Amino acid sequence: MTVRCRFAPAPSGSLHVGNARSALFSWLWARHQGGVFVLRVEDTDASRVTEEAFRGVLDDMRWLGLDWDEGPEVGGPHGPYRQSERTQIYAEAVARLLAEGHAYRCYCTPEELEERRGQARAQGQAPGYDGRCRTLSEQEIEAFEADGRSPVVRFRMPDDEQVLQDLVKGEVRWGPGELRDFVIVRTDGTPVFLLAVAVDDLAMGVTHVVRGDDLLTAAPRNIAVIRALGGEPPIYAHVPQVVGPDRKPLSKRHGSTSVQAFREQGFLPEAMVNYLSLLGWSPGDDREQLSREQLVAAFDLSRVSSNPAAFDTEKLTWLNNRYIQSLDDDDLAARCVHFLVEAGVGVDPVLLRSAMPLVKERMKTLAEVVDLLRFLFSDDIDPNPKAADILAKAPEGYLKEAAAALDACPGWDAEQIAQTLDALAERAGLNRTKGWQPIRAAVTGSNVSPPLPESLALLGRDRTLERVRHAAG
């Protein structure tokens, strides 16, 4: 059997990190098994889905490196891969379900349904659909039609116990009658998720469904539809939700929650994939930094935890710094260009490449390159508040002495610059920290920067002197 996994997002916004983790687990399992990974887009709800969001999901998936073997812009034998383009397929499935007695038209109005739910609750019963329209007579149907009622189509759920063998949750049971008949087609004729996902999984030969456990109760319904259509249901693996530090579902109150947001902050896709893979899964040892190839080799759904996984931005940031340090200088410089350009900073590629050894250990995200290296590419230096305070408190005449000392520096490499700055500080009775900070503030406009002597060496003697003299007044 060829393993076939799928990821089926509903693109109403940027890809949430929880959904991205589900996509990653599905992709890893397909790749580990030498199988096929399918990207299918659930875009039947036109009120929520936008073309921009659809393109955003594709971009996020590509950025993460989760390539798909079948799907949008790739094609495949089971297309189309957007549900909005598969309406005829769903219509044929519904016609078959109706003809074979697995589904029926329901004419109950929303008001009637709510009234009966209220009665059920008052009697201590579960408020699900009571099957009122399961056995309508022809005369009752004709009366409803004459009354102008637009029916939904409901699936006739089996009345016996439903059992799911889930790869993550284990055995899950629903008692007889616990799962009520459910809508598969709305009054306007559009299919709902519970129908479309089952029809598509069957038609596309999906063997494993890896998704969030918020969809656990959908599984027996999906299975029932697939079996009613004569198919064999896939194997399910419902992974736990991603939660915040407070153990509540991850949301914007916890900070960034979308792949796009982390991407814009300068996180590396390698770090994001590595971190997401460890949310609820372990390679079986104490490794924390694993390459994509190592993840594919080690991944096993049997080691996915059934407990919620807490998203820790600090841990992700630590891991991101590790990945930044592991990049060669050419690669790191190329990735930094985007953030400098977005900040309106003109970039000298040679100078940027030369600066990478100075910043790669302290950069937690790529976006930090702007504050760290702006001074190299722009002479428009506006001291930040802390730098301005340092300049204001510098000993009288100190910056003029610094300009003279640097002008007389016999060479312009980091070692000789450091010796010059140390001698300057010693003459003023200052330690290195207090002696170097006014120079740093004058040259970079900040109280923090890459190592100062190396920074001045890259900046050049003339530009350095111009800034120190300007700060001296």
Secondary structure, DSSP 8 states (H G I E B T S, - for coil): ---EEEE----SSS-BHHHHHHHHHHHHHHHHTT-EEEE-B----TTT--HHHHHHHHHHHHHHT---SBBTTTB-TT---BGGG-HHHHHHHHHHHHHTTSEEEE---HHHHHHHHHHHHHTT---S---TTTT--HHHHHHHHHTT---EEEE---SS-EEEEETTTEEEEE-TT-S--EEEE-TTS-B-HHHHHHHHHHHTT--EEEEEGGGTTHHHHHHHHHHHTT----EEEEE--EE-TTSSB--GGGS--BHHHHHHTT--HHHHHHHHHTSSB--SSS-----HHHHHHH--GGGB-SS-EE--HHHHHHHHHHHHHHS-HHHHHHHHHHHHHHTT----HHHHHHHHHHHTTT-SSGGGHHHHHHHHH-S-----HHHHHHHHTS-TTHHHHHHHHHHT-SS-SHHHHHHHHHHHHHHTT--HHHHHHHHHHHHHSSS--S-HHHHHHHH-HHHHHHHHHHHH-
